[in-house]
């Protein structure tokens, strides 16, 4: 059974890179994408921003990247994302 992920980041380029990396991984199903978590999570289900940040901060490590920037660079270098 795949792990389902909802991608939310305020930087479009970061979303593009992370989406490409996540889609290339087996066992991960990307079920949605938004510019911020408030746009996709109903208020009664929202976590404190500290909690969301700490969970989002773990994503690059799970992908073998040092940080979000490294994840995007990896996506470009791997050919998952093309400039432009």
N, C-alpha and C positions, 0 to 999 in steps of 0.2 A: 504494500500500500504506500503510495507516494506521500511525501511531506508536502502539505499545501502552504504556499507562501503568498502573502499580500505585500507588494512592494510599494512603499511610500517614502518619497524623498523630495525635498524642495528643489533640488538641482536636476534639471532635465538630462544633462549629460551623464550624471551619476546613475539616474534611472535607466538610461539606455544601456550603459555598461553593465550594471547589475542584472538587468533583464536578460541580456545576452549570456552572461555567465550562468545565471540560474537556469535558463532554458537549455543550456548545453549539458547540465548535470543530470544524470539519471537519478530517479527517485525524488525529484522535486517538481511539483506542479505549481506554476505561477497562476493564481486565480484572479489577480487584479492588480491595478497600479493606479497611483494617485500622487498629486503634488504634496499632499500632507495627510496625516492620519485622520484629521477631523473630517476630511471630505468623504471618507469611506467607512468610518467606524461610528455607529450611533452613540450619542452622548452617554447613555446609560452603560455602554460597554467600554468606554474609553479609560485608559490607564493614565496615571500621572505621567507627565512628560519625562521625568527622570527614569521611570520604568521603561518607557518606549525607547528612549535613547540608549539605555543599557542593553536592551534586547537588540536594537538595530546595530549597535556597536559590535555585537558578536558575529554578525553576518560575514564581514570580510575574513575573520579568522576561520570560519567554517568553510570558506571558499579557498583558503590557503593564501589570502592576501593580507598585507600588513595593515591596510586601511582602505577607505572608500576609493581614494585616488589610485592606489595600487590595483584595486579590482577593475577600475575603468581602463587603466593602462593595459592590464592583462587581457581584457576583452578586445582591445584594439590590436594588440600584438598577436593574439591568437586568431585574428580574422573574424571574430564574432560580430564586430561592429566596424563599419567602414566610415571614414570621415565624410562629412557633408550630409 
